[in-house]
Amino acid sequence: MKRSYNYHETKKQLESQKSQLCKRLTDVKLTESERNEIKRTIDNYEYILNLVEMNHFERGISH
């Protein structure tokens, strides 16, 4: 099966975006609502990273 994306590039980009959000969490000026939204977004990035890895290594595919 031919891949339509570059796994390493995609993973690096997603990890970079997640890292930027983690750094934003250190801002003491964030409201509780903003902090919770960032945490949810970080959770989403972790989920997407897991899916990218599963797709790359073809785990979760039933044959």
PDB file as gemmi writes it, atoms N, CA and C in Angstrom:
CRYST1    1.000    1.000    1.000  90.00  90.00  90.00 P 1                      
ATOM      1  N   MET A   1       0.838  -1.174   0.000  1.00  0.00           N  
ATOM      2  CA  MET A   1       0.000   0.000   0.000  1.00  0.00           C  
ATOM      3  C   MET A   1       0.889   1.245   0.000  1.00  0.00           C  
ATOM      4  N   LYS A   2       0.651   2.143  -0.933  1.00  0.00           N  
ATOM      5  CA  LYS A   2       1.451   3.358  -1.046  1.00  0.00           C  
ATOM      6  C   LYS A   2       0.940   4.415  -0.065  1.00  0.00           C  
ATOM      7  N   ARG A   3       1.838   5.046   0.617  1.00  0.00           N  
ATOM      8  CA  ARG A   3       1.479   6.084   1.581  1.00  0.00           C  
ATOM      9  C   ARG A   3       1.335   7.427   0.858  1.00  0.00           C  
ATOM     10  N   SER A   4       0.359   8.204   1.285  1.00  0.00           N  
ATOM     11  CA  SER A   4       0.123   9.497   0.656  1.00  0.00           C  
ATOM     12  C   SER A   4       0.669  10.650   1.499  1.00  0.00           C  
ATOM     13  N   TYR A   5       1.473  10.333   2.496  1.00  0.00           N  
ATOM     14  CA  TYR A   5       2.065  11.360   3.344  1.00  0.00           C  
ATOM     15  C   TYR A   5       3.425  10.883   3.829  1.00  0.00           C  
ATOM     16  N   ASN A   6       4.215  11.823   4.316  1.00  0.00           N  
ATOM     17  CA  ASN A   6       5.522  11.490   4.873  1.00  0.00           C  
ATOM     18  C   ASN A   6       5.351  11.310   6.383  1.00  0.00           C  
ATOM     19  N   TYR A   7       5.482  10.090   6.844  1.00  0.00           N  
ATOM     20  CA  TYR A   7       5.259   9.761   8.258  1.00  0.00           C  
ATOM     21  C   TYR A   7       6.122  10.609   9.185  1.00  0.00           C  
ATOM     22  N   HIS A   8       7.423  10.654   8.926  1.00  0.00           N  
ATOM     23  CA  HIS A   8       8.339  11.361   9.829  1.00  0.00           C  
ATOM     24  C   HIS A   8       8.060  12.859   9.848  1.00  0.00           C  
ATOM     25  N   GLU A   9       7.767  13.420   8.697  1.00  0.00           N  
ATOM     26  CA  GLU A   9       7.460  14.844   8.615  1.00  0.00           C  
ATOM     27  C   GLU A   9       6.154  15.157   9.346  1.00  0.00           C  
ATOM     28  N   THR A  10       5.161  14.333   9.138  1.00  0.00           N  
ATOM     29  CA  THR A  10       3.867  14.525   9.790  1.00  0.00           C  
ATOM     30  C   THR A  10       4.001  14.400  11.300  1.00  0.00           C  
ATOM     31  N   LYS A  11       4.703  13.375  11.751  1.00  0.00           N  
ATOM     32  CA  LYS A  11       4.898  13.163  13.186  1.00  0.00           C  
ATOM     33  C   LYS A  11       5.659  14.332  13.812  1.00  0.00           C  
ATOM     34  N   LYS A  12       6.685  14.801  13.136  1.00  0.00           N  
ATOM     35  CA  LYS A  12       7.480  15.923  13.643  1.00  0.00           C  
ATOM     36  C   LYS A  12       6.616  17.182  13.768  1.00  0.00           C  
ATOM     37  N   GLN A  13       5.787  17.436  12.768  1.00  0.00           N  
ATOM     38  CA  GLN A  13       4.927  18.612  12.794  1.00  0.00           C  
ATOM     39  C   GLN A  13       3.910  18.528  13.932  1.00  0.00           C  
ATOM     40  N   LEU A  14       3.282  17.381  14.093  1.00  0.00           N  
ATOM     41  CA  LEU A  14       2.302  17.207  15.165  1.00  0.00           C  
ATOM     42  C   LEU A  14       2.951  17.340  16.542  1.00  0.00           C  
ATOM     43  N   GLU A  15       4.129  16.757  16.712  1.00  0.00           N  
ATOM     44  CA  GLU A  15       4.831  16.860  17.995  1.00  0.00           C  
ATOM     45  C   GLU A  15       5.248  18.297  18.281  1.00  0.00           C  
ATOM     46  N   SER A  16       5.616  19.029  17.248  1.00  0.00           N  
ATOM     47  CA  SER A  16       5.987  20.430  17.414  1.00  0.00           C  
ATOM     48  C   SER A  16       4.782  21.254  17.869  1.00  0.00           C  
ATOM     49  N   GLN A  17       3.644  21.036  17.246  1.00  0.00           N  
ATOM     50  CA  GLN A  17       2.432  21.757  17.634  1.00  0.00           C  
ATOM     51  C   GLN A  17       2.023  21.417  19.061  1.00  0.00           C  
ATOM     52  N   LYS A  18       2.137  20.161  19.422  1.00  0.00           N  
ATOM     53  CA  LYS A  18       1.815  19.732  20.784  1.00  0.00           C  
ATOM     54  C   LYS A  18       2.775  20.384  21.782  1.00  0.00           C  
ATOM     55  N   SER A  19       4.044  20.431  21.440  1.00  0.00           N  
ATOM     56  CA  SER A  19       5.051  21.039  22.306  1.00  0.00           C  
ATOM     57  C   SER A  19       4.774  22.528  22.522  1.00  0.00           C  
ATOM     58  N   GLN A  20       4.371  23.213  21.471  1.00  0.00           N  
ATOM     59  CA  GLN A  20       4.044  24.637  21.592  1.00  0.00           C  
ATOM     60  C   GLN A  20       2.879  24.846  22.552  1.00  0.00           C  
ATOM     61  N   LEU A  21       1.899  23.966  22.477  1.00  0.00           N  
ATOM     62  CA  LEU A  21       0.763  24.066  23.389  1.00  0.00           C  
ATOM     63  C   LEU A  21       1.187  23.796  24.830  1.00  0.00           C  
ATOM     64  N   CYS A  22       2.067  22.835  25.018  1.00  0.00           N  
ATOM     65  CA  CYS A  22       2.566  22.533  26.366  1.00  0.00           C  
ATOM     66  C   CYS A  22       3.292  23.743  26.949  1.00  0.00           C  
ATOM     67  N   LYS A  23       4.038  24.435  26.129  1.00  0.00           N  
ATOM     68  CA  LYS A  23       4.736  25.644  26.591  1.00  0.00           C  
ATOM     69  C   LYS A  23       3.744  26.735  26.965  1.00  0.00           C  
ATOM     70  N   ARG A  24       2.641  26.831  26.205  1.00  0.00           N  
ATOM     71  CA  ARG A  24       1.620  27.836  26.510  1.00  0.00           C  
ATOM     72  C   ARG A  24       0.979  27.589  27.868  1.00  0.00           C  
ATOM     73  N   LEU A  25       0.941  26.338  28.298  1.00  0.00           N  
ATOM     74  CA  LEU A  25       0.333  26.017  29.593  1.00  0.00           C  
ATOM     75  C   LEU A  25       1.092  26.637  30.762  1.00  0.00           C  
ATOM     76  N   THR A  26       2.342  26.995  30.551  1.00  0.00           N  
ATOM     77  CA  THR A  26       3.138  27.580  31.634  1.00  0.00           C  
ATOM     78  C   THR A  26       2.811  29.056  31.867  1.00  0.00           C  
ATOM     79  N   ASP A  27       2.013  29.645  30.990  1.00  0.00           N  
ATOM     80  CA  ASP A  27       1.637  31.052  31.121  1.00  0.00           C  
ATOM     81  C   ASP A  27       0.674  31.208  32.301  1.00  0.00           C  
ATOM     82  N   VAL A  28       1.096  31.947  33.304  1.00  0.00           N  
ATOM     83  CA  VAL A  28       0.268  32.120  34.505  1.00  0.00           C  
ATOM     84  C   VAL A  28      -0.950  33.009  34.249  1.00  0.00           C  
ATOM     85  N   LYS A  29      -0.965  33.717  33.136  1.00  0.00           N  
ATOM     86  CA  LYS A  29      -2.074  34.623  32.824  1.00  0.00           C  
ATOM     87  C   LYS A  29      -3.265  33.914  32.185  1.00  0.00           C  
ATOM     88  N   LEU A  30      -3.134  32.632  31.914  1.00  0.00           N  
ATOM     89  CA  LEU A  30      -4.231  31.893  31.296  1.00  0.00           C  
ATOM     90  C   LEU A  30      -5.392  31.742  32.271  1.00  0.00           C  
ATOM     91  N   THR A  31      -6.589  31.868  31.736  1.00  0.00           N  
ATOM     92  CA  THR A  31      -7.767  31.593  32.561  1.00  0.00           C  
ATOM     93  C   THR A  31      -7.929  30.079  32.666  1.00  0.00           C  
ATOM     94  N   GLU A  32      -8.743  29.660  33.596  1.00  0.00           N  
ATOM     95  CA  GLU A  32      -8.997  28.223  33.764  1.00  0.00           C  
ATOM     96  C   GLU A  32      -9.616  27.636  32.495  1.00  0.00           C  
ATOM     97  N   SER A  33     -10.491  28.395  31.878  1.00  0.00           N  
ATOM     98  CA  SER A  33     -11.133  27.955  30.635  1.00  0.00           C  
ATOM     99  C   SER A  33     -10.103  27.784  29.511  1.00  0.00           C  
ATOM    100  N   GLU A  34      -9.204  28.745  29.378  1.00  0.00           N  
ATOM    101  CA  GLU A  34      -8.152  28.657  28.353  1.00  0.00           C  
ATOM    102  C   GLU A  34      -7.236  27.469  28.624  1.00  0.00           C  
ATOM    103  N   ARG A  35      -6.902  27.291  29.882  1.00  0.00           N  
ATOM    104  CA  ARG A  35      -6.033  26.177  30.272  1.00  0.00           C  
ATOM    105  C   ARG A  35      -6.688  24.826  29.937  1.00  0.00           C  
ATOM    106  N   ASN A  36      -7.968  24.705  30.224  1.00  0.00           N  
ATOM    107  CA  ASN A  36      -8.688  23.462  29.921  1.00  0.00           C  
ATOM    108  C   ASN A  36      -8.775  23.217  28.418  1.00  0.00           C  
ATOM    109  N   GLU A  37      -8.993  24.277  27.659  1.00  0.00           N  
ATOM    110  CA  GLU A  37      -9.065  24.142  26.201  1.00  0.00           C  
ATOM    111  C   GLU A  37      -7.723  23.676  25.636  1.00  0.00           C  
ATOM    112  N   ILE A  38      -6.633  24.226  26.136  1.00  0.00           N  
ATOM    113  CA  ILE A  38      -5.296  23.818  25.680  1.00  0.00           C  
ATOM    114  C   ILE A  38      -5.049  22.357  26.038  1.00  0.00           C  
ATOM    115  N   LYS A  39      -5.450  21.957  27.240  1.00  0.00           N  
ATOM    116  CA  LYS A  39      -5.273  20.556  27.652  1.00  0.00           C  
ATOM    117  C   LYS A  39      -6.057  19.612  26.749  1.00  0.00           C  
ATOM    118  N   ARG A  40      -7.282  20.002  26.386  1.00  0.00           N  
ATOM    119  CA  ARG A  40      -8.081  19.165  25.475  1.00  0.00           C  
ATOM    120  C   ARG A  40      -7.419  19.079  24.102  1.00  0.00           C  
ATOM    121  N   THR A  41      -6.871  20.187  23.645  1.00  0.00           N  
ATOM    122  CA  THR A  41      -6.201  20.195  22.344  1.00  0.00           C  
ATOM    123  C   THR A  41      -4.954  19.323  22.376  1.00  0.00           C  
ATOM    124  N   ILE A  42      -4.215  19.364  23.477  1.00  0.00           N  
ATOM    125  CA  ILE A  42      -3.038  18.501  23.635  1.00  0.00           C  
ATOM    126  C   ILE A  42      -3.464  17.035  23.596  1.00  0.00           C  
ATOM    127  N   ASP A  43      -4.549  16.713  24.281  1.00  0.00           N  
ATOM    128  CA  ASP A  43      -5.072  15.338  24.249  1.00  0.00           C  
ATOM    129  C   ASP A  43      -5.422  14.923  22.824  1.00  0.00           C  
ATOM    130  N   ASN A  44      -6.001  15.853  22.063  1.00  0.00           N  
ATOM    131  CA  ASN A  44      -6.335  15.556  20.667  1.00  0.00           C  
ATOM    132  C   ASN A  44      -5.078  15.278  19.847  1.00  0.00           C  
ATOM    133  N   TYR A  45      -4.033  16.067  20.054  1.00  0.00           N  
ATOM    134  CA  TYR A  45      -2.782  15.836  19.329  1.00  0.00           C  
ATOM    135  C   TYR A  45      -2.191  14.475  19.689  1.00  0.00           C  
ATOM    136  N   GLU A  46      -2.267  14.101  20.960  1.00  0.00           N  
ATOM    137  CA  GLU A  46      -1.766  12.782  21.367  1.00  0.00           C  
ATOM    138  C   GLU A  46      -2.547  11.672  20.672  1.00  0.00           C  
ATOM    139  N   TYR A  47      -3.855  11.843  20.576  1.00  0.00           N  
ATOM    140  CA  TYR A  47      -4.695  10.854  19.903  1.00  0.00           C  
ATOM    141  C   TYR A  47      -4.332  10.762  18.414  1.00  0.00           C  
ATOM    142  N   ILE A  48      -4.172  11.906  17.769  1.00  0.00           N  
ATOM    143  CA  ILE A  48      -3.813  11.927  16.348  1.00  0.00           C  
ATOM    144  C   ILE A  48      -2.446  11.296  16.137  1.00  0.00           C  
ATOM    145  N   LEU A  49      -1.497  11.587  17.017  1.00  0.00           N  
ATOM    146  CA  LEU A  49      -0.165  10.969  16.908  1.00  0.00           C  
ATOM    147  C   LEU A  49      -0.262   9.450  17.014  1.00  0.00           C  
ATOM    148  N   ASN A  50      -1.100   8.963  17.913  1.00  0.00           N  
ATOM    149  CA  ASN A  50      -1.297   7.510  18.031  1.00  0.00           C  
ATOM    150  C   ASN A  50      -1.875   6.930  16.747  1.00  0.00           C  
ATOM    151  N   LEU A  51      -2.832   7.625  16.154  1.00  0.00           N  
ATOM    152  CA  LEU A  51      -3.419   7.155  14.901  1.00  0.00           C  
ATOM    153  C   LEU A  51      -2.401   7.146  13.769  1.00  0.00           C  
ATOM    154  N   VAL A  52      -1.566   8.175  13.713  1.00  0.00           N  
ATOM    155  CA  VAL A  52      -0.532   8.248  12.677  1.00  0.00           C  
ATOM    156  C   VAL A  52       0.426   7.076  12.825  1.00  0.00           C  
ATOM    157  N   GLU A  53       0.813   6.779  14.060  1.00  0.00           N  
ATOM    158  CA  GLU A  53       1.714   5.641  14.286  1.00  0.00           C  
ATOM    159  C   GLU A  53       1.044   4.324  13.923  1.00  0.00           C  
ATOM    160  N   MET A  54      -0.208   4.165  14.309  1.00  0.00           N  
ATOM    161  CA  MET A  54      -0.921   2.931  13.976  1.00  0.00           C  
ATOM    162  C   MET A  54      -1.016   2.764  12.465  1.00  0.00           C  
ATOM    163  N   ASN A  55      -1.297   3.851  11.775  1.00  0.00           N  
ATOM    164  CA  ASN A  55      -1.402   3.794  10.322  1.00  0.00           C  
ATOM    165  C   ASN A  55      -0.047   3.468   9.699  1.00  0.00           C  
ATOM    166  N   HIS A  56       1.004   4.082  10.219  1.00  0.00           N  
ATOM    167  CA  HIS A  56       2.338   3.864   9.663  1.00  0.00           C  
ATOM    168  C   HIS A  56       2.779   2.414   9.817  1.00  0.00           C  
ATOM    169  N   PHE A  57       2.528   1.851  10.978  1.00  0.00           N  
ATOM    170  CA  PHE A  57       2.959   0.479  11.243  1.00  0.00           C  
ATOM    171  C   PHE A  57       1.863  -0.535  10.944  1.00  0.00           C  
ATOM    172  N   GLU A  58       0.760  -0.064  10.352  1.00  0.00           N  
ATOM    173  CA  GLU A  58      -0.369  -0.894   9.948  1.00  0.00           C  
ATOM    174  C   GLU A  58      -0.938  -1.727  11.091  1.00  0.00           C  
ATOM    175  N   ARG A  59      -0.937  -1.141  12.282  1.00  0.00           N  
ATOM    176  CA  ARG A  59      -1.586  -1.792  13.419  1.00  0.00           C  
ATOM    177  C   ARG A  59      -3.056  -1.413  13.389  1.00  0.00           C  
ATOM    178  N   GLY A  60      -3.858  -2.259  13.918  1.00  0.00           N  
ATOM    179  CA  GLY A  60      -5.280  -1.976  13.977  1.00  0.00           C  
ATOM    180  C   GLY A  60      -6.010  -2.295  12.691  1.00  0.00           C  
ATOM    181  N   ILE A  61      -5.291  -2.792  11.701  1.00  0.00           N  
ATOM    182  CA  ILE A  61      -5.917  -3.155  10.434  1.00  0.00           C  
ATOM    183  C   ILE A  61      -6.236  -4.638  10.474  1.00  0.00           C  
ATOM    184  N   SER A  62      -7.491  -4.951  10.293  1.00  0.00           N  
ATOM    185  CA  SER A  62      -7.852  -6.370  10.274  1.00  0.00           C  
ATOM    186  C   SER A  62      -7.775  -6.871   8.840  1.00  0.00           C  
ATOM    187  N   HIS A  63      -7.111  -7.974   8.667  1.00  0.00           N  
ATOM    188  CA  HIS A  63      -6.933  -8.544   7.324  1.00  0.00           C  
ATOM    189  C   HIS A  63      -7.836  -9.729   7.145  1.00  0.00           C  
TER     190      HIS A  63                                                      
END                                                                             
